[in-house]
Amino acid sequence: EAQVTQNPRYLITVTGKKLTVTCSQNMNHEYMSWYRQDPGLGLRQIYYSMNVEVTDKGDVPEGYKVSRKEKRNFPLILESPSPNQTSLYFCASSSAQAPQVYGYTFGSGTRLTVV
Amino acid sequence: AQSVAQPEDQVNVAEGNPLTVKCTYSVSGNPYLFWYVQYPNRGLQFLLKYITGDNLVKGSYGFEAEFNKSQTSFHLKKPSALVSDSALYFCAVRAETGGFKTIFGAGTRLFVKA
């Protein structure tokens, strides 16, 4: 089954304790992205990657890191989490094979609480 | 800069009635427009997209959307609502020349009453 897999689904952590949220897709998609979802704000892009070793900042990158060492994986790293990073996080992927235009395939989400 | 507005936080409709969820956008150049649906405790699911061509696009679960260039709108519609359509709906826009950057609206919660 074509899918984007995120882990963990739920995470409660303490301020300052480094954490990683994993994201893996099995569709050979070139493009991957991380979003956070907050009430009334919709989805805001954190980081994205056009392909292996190619990453760039989205609209709200502060406090986050990413890497793209393999095409299928795109982990989100919070080096020193703070309470304002409490949110629902989504990983998404898409084919980048022009000229077709594709929508995203989303993971099931990771609900992070930083206390 | 790209932007998306969903003017209604919530839309209430009776089962069997037609529904409309509104979306307006701002983008430089031609837009690529998308609708996604989010059910509780789930990720977003792609519903439909407008790239070019016919202004009325059909998608999953009987939904359709109408692109109106002069009004910069892309409203989601369904002729007959189902209780199971109750969910959170997101409109999104991507500029034709803007790479893959996609901007999402804040979302509209659809509540269909039996």
Interface residues (C-beta under 8 A of the other chain):
Chain A: V4 Y31 S33 Y35 G40 L41 G42 L43 R44 Q45 Y48 M50 G58 F90 A92 S94 A96 V101 G103 Y104 T105 F106 G107 S108 G109
Chain B: V4 Q6 D9 Y32 F34 Y36 N41 R42 G43 L44 Q45 F46 K49 I51 F90 R94 G99 F100 K101 T102 F104 G105 A106 G107
